[in-house]
């Protein structure tokens, strides 16, 4: 009886899965915090690289490299005026580019509406929304064609690439999803192992009781 009791105590399930789940959860929180800091800094660097478009037509803009760009609409007046809705800008704000100036292959380029709803907010005054995308065949000087037929005033800028390089919400979602899967997996595995050990112990008790009852 004594030997059997000692063996059962030694065989009790350990709580390593709870410890592991707690470690994964803390690591996920720290990773999310680190991601927000990195993404905010990365977005700030990207916003600083924007090329601002002139506020009216027939003025030049320097495109630093060939490729795809996002046209961002941001608030004017240091953030004191709200940016109009994207659908409204698409309807009432016409944009185009002609160039490169002086090139034999000068072309007219029409931006394409960007409907992904991508936004950025670096601080209280620097925030904006992606409104169009445009692809320039080569670097150079382009003449801007801009006509506003009814929407509010906005500051338009060119940012290289499509959208933001680091999307805060998407990164947080990925970290949260991975953390949740790992925590749930650890707890589920631990719960299953614990139930199996308890069932084994109970079956051992049942066998022991049956053996005692069988003794004449």
Secondary structure in CASP SS format (residue, H / E / C, confidence):
PFRMAT SS
TARGET T0000
AUTHOR 0000-0000-0000
METHOD secondary structure of the structure
MODEL  1
X C 1.00
X H 1.00
X H 1.00
X H 1.00
X H 1.00
X H 1.00
X H 1.00
X H 1.00
X H 1.00
X H 1.00
X C 1.00
X C 1.00
X C 1.00
X C 1.00
X C 1.00
X H 1.00
X H 1.00
X H 1.00
X H 1.00
X H 1.00
X H 1.00
X H 1.00
X H 1.00
X H 1.00
X H 1.00
X H 1.00
X H 1.00
X H 1.00
X H 1.00
X H 1.00
X H 1.00
X H 1.00
X H 1.00
X H 1.00
X H 1.00
X H 1.00
X H 1.00
X H 1.00
X H 1.00
X H 1.00
X H 1.00
X H 1.00
X H 1.00
X H 1.00
X H 1.00
X H 1.00
X H 1.00
X H 1.00
X C 1.00
X C 1.00
X E 1.00
X E 1.00
X C 1.00
X C 1.00
X C 1.00
X C 1.00
X C 1.00
X C 1.00
X E 1.00
X E 1.00
X E 1.00
X E 1.00
X E 1.00
X C 1.00
X C 1.00
X C 1.00
X E 1.00
X E 1.00
X E 1.00
X E 1.00
X E 1.00
X E 1.00
X E 1.00
X E 1.00
X C 1.00
X C 1.00
X C 1.00
X C 1.00
X C 1.00
X C 1.00
X C 1.00
X C 1.00
X C 1.00
X C 1.00
X C 1.00
X H 1.00
X H 1.00
X H 1.00
X H 1.00
X H 1.00
X H 1.00
X H 1.00
X E 1.00
X E 1.00
X E 1.00
X E 1.00
X E 1.00
X E 1.00
X E 1.00
X C 1.00
X C 1.00
X C 1.00
X C 1.00
X C 1.00
X C 1.00
X C 1.00
X E 1.00
X E 1.00
X E 1.00
X C 1.00
X C 1.00
X E 1.00
X E 1.00
X C 1.00
X C 1.00
X C 1.00
X C 1.00
X C 1.00
X E 1.00
X E 1.00
X E 1.00
X C 1.00
X C 1.00
X C 1.00
X C 1.00
X C 1.00
X E 1.00
X E 1.00
X E 1.00
X E 1.00
X E 1.00
X E 1.00
X E 1.00
X E 1.00
X E 1.00
X E 1.00
X C 1.00
X C 1.00
X C 1.00
X E 1.00
X E 1.00
X E 1.00
X E 1.00
X E 1.00
X E 1.00
X E 1.00
X E 1.00
X E 1.00
X C 1.00
X C 1.00
X C 1.00
X C 1.00
X C 1.00
X C 1.00
X E 1.00
X E 1.00
X E 1.00
X E 1.00
X E 1.00
X E 1.00
X C 1.00
X C 1.00
X C 1.00
X C 1.00
X C 1.00
X C 1.00
X C 1.00
X H 1.00
X H 1.00
X H 1.00
X H 1.00
X H 1.00
X H 1.00
X H 1.00
X H 1.00
X H 1.00
X H 1.00
X H 1.00
X H 1.00
X H 1.00
X H 1.00
X H 1.00
X H 1.00
X H 1.00
X H 1.00
X H 1.00
X H 1.00
X H 1.00
X H 1.00
X H 1.00
X H 1.00
X H 1.00
X H 1.00
X H 1.00
X H 1.00
X H 1.00
X H 1.00
X H 1.00
X H 1.00
X H 1.00
X H 1.00
X H 1.00
X H 1.00
X H 1.00
X H 1.00
X H 1.00
X H 1.00
X H 1.00
X H 1.00
X H 1.00
X H 1.00
X H 1.00
X H 1.00
X H 1.00
X C 1.00
X C 1.00
END
